[in-house]
Amino acid sequence: MASAPSKLYADDVSLLVVLLDTNPFFWSTYSLPFSKFLSHVLAFLNSILVLNQLNEVVVIGTGYASCKYLYNSSSYSNRSLEDGRMPALCTRLLNNLEEFMIGDEQSIKEDPREGTMSSLLSGSLSMALCYLQKVFRSGSLHPHPRILCLQGSPDGPEQYVAIMNSIFSAQRSMVPIDSCYIGSHNSAFLQQASYITGGVYLKPQQMDGLFQYLSTVFATDLHSRTFLQLPKSVGVDFRASCFCHKKTIDMGFVCSVCLSIFCKHHKKCSTCGSVFGETPVAVDSVSKLKRKTPET
Amino acid sequence: MGTKYVQKSAKYKTSVKDPGTPGVLEMTERKFVFRPSDPTSASKLDVEFRFIKGHKNTKEGSNKPPWLNLTRDQGGSYIFEFKNFSDLHVCREFVGSALAKSGEAPQAPSEKLVATFPHEQLSKSEMELRMRCLQEDSELQKLHKQFVIGGVLTESEFWAARKKLLERDYSTKSKQLVGFKSSMVLDTKPMSDGRTNKVTFNLTPEIKYQIFALKPAVHQAFLNHVPNKMSEKDFWTKYFRAEYLHSTKNSIAAAAEAAEDEELALFLKDDEILAAETRKKIRRVDPTLDLEADLGDDYIHLPDHGIFRDGGKEITESHNEQCRRTLSQDLNRQGAVVLEGRTIDVDLEDPRTVAEALVRSRHAVEGSEKQIGLDRIARMTAIEDLQAPHSYPFAPLCIKDPRDYFDAQQANAIKTLDDTRAGMQQTKCSLSTTEAYCSLRESISEIKSSGLNHPIIKPEVALMVYNGLTQNISSTKYQLGKNPQESILESLPNPTKEELLHHWISIQELLRHFWSSYPITTSYLYTKVSRLKDAMSKIYRQLEEIKETVQADFRHQVSLLVRPMHQALDAAFQHHDADLQKRSAKSGERPNGYT
């Protein structure tokens, strides 16, 4: 089993971290029922484990207000929980998922997020990267890791900085981020994530064939990808969110010191505190204007 | 620059002091004609622009009248005085474009600007460098023509943004000492015609210089005897007679001749000056010397390793020490001179001047020998060949080829369509938080009770997915992006495409100058910005025209391409206006103080 003392990992052994979007607001409006979606995903996870005995799967729930580890194949050494109808993986995962949904509902009540439909992708990405760091530090022998985002909710521009940081962190640790985006728009965040980390971005057209997409495109291990032709994104939306209002912008102002992005001109960078110099003349006129305003 | 013909009344002046002949100056693209009002006057002109090297003009506001000075390439110039400066400007611009068109004169604008900006002194080499840059890069030349000759940017402004370009070319020039040819000239091979006893030596100025450098005794003799005692020709004849005698190894004959002719004997004797210097010289080899490789170095393919004498056959006749000269001595001497480097820098044509220059350089070497030696060695640490390329403490701007941008735009355009369609379908979540969570939990319990779908996927659907993926992969691979016919830019008719690309490059250039002028601190920057703004609004209108005139099929694509350009320009205009307002508010405030 995976926990056997002497593991000799071949180059096609994978450690797959799946980020599962469990945003209730998205699923309640989406055409594909969540149960159908789960059925495809569970079958996919099972097939990953079957593909290679040493493969490992970690599932992290991307909730609306919180994130949680839902399943880790290496922590269950025996698969005795079979009940005839479903593999142990599914039972455990579904149980954890139910708990997680209750917890997520709880945390939304404590800390409501106003006016957004997006789920907490930045959180689950960070958790995935933390887990992978732990794996990296456990020794030089570990399966080849990759992250798969199963996302449906729209991008939350307010998470731009956190998500970009996660993406760059993944890029640094050479972890590809695959994204299977089932929402209606394209997700700029996931497009960038896959583009930067060298993963695959795919927006399936046939939702009832989701399993086929998953097993054809996302089940391929990193080694096989060197000789397989996987779908490529036609274009990547590289637009950034401004740091001040979290709006997605085409053109903006960039801090010359820390490269923070703003949608309009600021006197001072909110990130690094640099004061954007004007000419002494201009500063003078600004201060004069300021003084003048209250009087008139 | 559209005008093909200019006619202005002007006065032709042969010199600055000349009061001038009134008449009419006509210019076409190829030549200019001056017809004096008085038909009998002799000062009629008909000159083609290709004989004109450059032009200068007096500045408006200076106390000089409006003069245009056209410099002829053989020296001399034509000066025209105009009635007013506007006439002058029209003619100046015309001349500028005519000179640029006549091919060999991209230098004209530079000269003009040297005249208008006297503080910017350009060396000839720098100017040549700029010209070469322009010639190599047609896009740059187009920009230069448009903005510098069009008066939007000045020459120095234009090049200031391209310092890197100039530096690159500039730094390739070596500052190393020019080396001395390493082939053995001592053995100037005689050519005999075989029938007569005549032997011919070929002598070039270069060889003469080399002989002087290699043989100080010959050098000394030349200075002493030529041209007082004998002619140059006689001198060389004698020299080569001695050489010939030497090469025949007939030392007895040589000795006999030497006894008869003391001048000839000089050439056969050991070089005393050399012997004295030899030891000193060993100590002052310049390590920075760039040895020049020539055929002499190719000793593998040359017969006798390029040396026409064979050291092995050297006869050692001890009885005649005087006339003995060994190959190894020659080789050493050759090596020493090569290591000395070229010490003179004069025209080699006249051997007398060469000889004198060599004396001067020798004296100079004697005097400052030690100092120079030390300097050179100190400099040795910085031999350019071995230096890493200059690295500057700033990161160079990464300005991409606009084509890349346009290619990416295609995908974005498709996506925008996609997104707008999808956006309409998006429905706002109407469920409350509790209801949403409830429905999700229901789904989970549903799958828990009923198990996974069976079968997970229908075969037909799987086939559809496969087909879709295959199509997607092959289309992204073979059709999109890579294929030039598929990108928006390439699908446009050629003239439109070129126009758009050119506008894009122009806008980039203008914006670069525009934004770098802020904050405006001097009146110079102020005028520069307003100049730039005018140029930009002109391009803005031109873009608009393109959008309107293009065929209906392409209008949408063109407007997609033009939009970002307009946006960039709009941002600049907005900034300009805001800045202007701030300024006017400030200046309006000043007289009244606080109100």
Interface residues (C-beta under 8 A of the other chain):
Chain A: T22 P24 F25 F26 W27 S28 T29 P33 F34 S35 K36 L38 S39 H40 L42 A43 R85 M86 C90 T91 L94 L97 E98 M101 I102 D104 E105 I108 K109 M117 S184 H185 N186 P204 Q205 Q206 D208 G209 F211 Q212 Y213 T216 V217 Q229 L230 P231 K232 V234 G235 V236 D237 D250 M251 E278 T279 V281 A282 D284 S285 V286 K288 L289 R291 K292 E295
Chain B: A408 Q410 A411 N412 I414 K415 D418 D419 A422 G423 Q425 Q426 T427 C429 L431 T433 T434 E435 A436 Y437 S439 L440 R441 S443 I444 S445 E446 I447 K448 S450 G451 L452 N453 I456 I457 K458 V461 A462 M464 V465 Y466 G468 L469 N472 I473 T476 K477 L480 G481 P519 I520 T521 P564 Q567 A568 A571 D579 K582 R583 A585 K586 E589 Y594
